[in-house]
Amino acid sequence: MSEYGQTQQEVRQDVDVFKCKNCGNDLTFEPKSGKLACEHCGTVEDIHVERFVEQRPVDFSLDTQVRWGAETRTFKCDNCGATTTFDRAEFASECAYCGSNKVLNIEQFEGIKPNALLPFTLTAADARAKWLAWLKKKFFAPRAIKRDASLDHIKGVYSPCWTFDSDTFSHYNGVAGKYYYVTVGSGKNRHTERRIRYFPFSGTIARNFRDVLVEASPHLTDKDMARLNPFPMGNAVAYDRRFLSGFSADHYDKSLQAGWKDGEKIMRGQIQNAIRRSINADVIQSLNVNTSFSNSTFKHVLLPVYVSRATFKEKVYNFFINGINGKVSGKTPVSGGKVALTVGLAVLGVAVAGLLVWLLGN
């Protein structure tokens, strides 16, 4: 057996484990208990959780050398193009993003298998409650959006990301300046001027980065991820496909190489910020940093995200709910009626205020 896949025989054996030993129905992952549960007879089975997650050396050749298809089934929506990966025993009946039933089975999806995940702890009902509470705060959202927030429109989808560890050592130099003040002129023209005394600086800085997160979902943006954060990466467990039972996972659209490039940019930015904070200066005119990276490793992590959708004027709007903390991200349409009403009330308020001022002045 390879590190990244399983033989067909092993897959069949794994699928058998997902059947209830009492009634033969499918077992699905239950977020509240963290166990596999049978909805038919109530039987539960423990999942042995491995906390240790292997760090893999950053190797860009992995992008094309391995496949994750042996133990999964991949579907592509013919309507919106979303590609979603399920456990081998699962079947997609509709797209989580647009609700279309035009989903095509595409076998053998090329890519790096996840080696870590954060299990869902909120149920779909919990996520719907969080979503509704969030929608209630969106005054300009149409009522139709809120009425469309049904439990049927919420799907649990593991969202892919890369996390990187790296030890860095940086040499830096530049020119900074301190303010000083002088009094110039005489008489009425006497005044104080601020000037800058420049000086060179140089030094070294060592940083050890851990779990630098780069989102790799084809559906979530960096802004969405920022709104959903934090994800408790310290609670990540070794990838086990039983956590996908009853759920699905997006396949990443950002390669390991592209992910590392983004991660490196994040680390370089943090190094520069640390250097700037360390310089006792009022202004930094120039800064040059030469950084070397060593012991660079990565994890392909699946993050728990509920995808919800609502339709307004024949357009589908997606919303995302953190499957652990319940934070929500998404953009709602704006109700033209509510905007007009608000503007009208504002104009009326200004008119009334003006009338009161006139009356009091006379």
Buried (B, 14 or more C-beta within 10 A) or exposed (E): EEEBBBEEEEBEEBBEBBBBEEEEEBBBBBBEEBBBBBEEEEBEBEBEEEEEBEBBEBBEEBBEEBBBBBBBBBBBBEBBEBBBBBBBBBEBEBBBBBBBEEBEEEEEBEBBBBBBBBBBBBBBEBBBBBBEEBBEEBEEBBEEBBEBBEEEBBBBBBBBBBBBBBBBBBEBEBBBBEEEEEEEEEEEEEEEEEEEEEEEBEEEBEBEBEEBBBBBBBBBEEEBBEBBBEBEBEEBBBBBBBBBBBBBBBBBEBBBEBBBEBBBEBBBEBBBEEBBEEBEBEEBEEBEBEBEBEEBBBBBBBBBBBBBBBBBEEEBBBBBBBBBBBBBBBEBBBBEEBEEEEEEEEEEEEEEEEEEEEEEEE
